[in-house]
Amino acid sequence: MQGPFGARSLRLRTAGAPAGAIERQGGPQTGKIVAAVVLALWAIVLILILRHRVFVSHDSISNYGHVWFVSDHLWSGDGLPFRMPVIGHGKAFAFPYSFLPWFSASLLYPLLGDWVVTLWLVLGTVGLVAATFWAFPEIRRGWWAAIALVNPALVIAPIIGQLPFIWGAAMLMAAIGCWRRQRYVEAAILAGLGQATHPAVVLPIALLLVLGGLKWEEDKRRLLKFYAISFVIALPATWIVFVSPVFVDSSALVIIGQFFGTLVVWAFVFVVPILLLYFQHVQRRIQ
């Protein structure tokens, strides 16, 4: 695998074979049926979410709150707010993270109302699933696709309303797809935007992918150079996270515990498709 964003040295199929070669070489037809059923269940869940003007779940309300505040300032003529004094003892930021999804939702708020945040949650989820299969075309069919779609981290993200992570992860996943297609500049930009959207989680995931991928990367300097570019893009948003009241007012023990607990869970959005590629490689070796 060529770094976290590529796949050349770790071959997942014979040279010249199409991405779906494993399925056509005798993969059970039931795998395609199961994948279709899982996809249909996904559609039902997302439609049920879309039925709610305000989708209330574990982490969803903060998205609506920030969009309400930013939209009110924008459309009342006060411009784009930097601070959000109604929370955090008056020291909170309007965009402690999630600038792209919250700002774009705020622009459309007069047209779609509260539902725009719900729509953004669903569109982000669809984008993340699509980006996963675009980044890893080897797993887009049959049992491989079904397993990828029932990834617990992927399933739970929209249900609990993790809009910032979903958007950030979708952009990072798209960056992986660009890197595997040797579109390095686009990969760096997308990775930077993804990390900037949720620095506390997506940035360390991207860093771990890069460090882990150095083992297989042929041009290690190129990988590090383009990751450095992506990090610079994410640096301003990362700084805001560290000076936000939610970070400053928390103890070191709480920060460390929350960080590792959250990172382990959401990293599986990326770990599962990578493991599926590895299992495909093992399967081909033993056949």
Summary of the structure (lengths in Angstrom):
residues: 287
radius of gyration: 20.0
end to end distance: 20.5
largest distance: 66.0
contacts: 955
relative contact order: 0.15
helix: 71%
strand: 1%
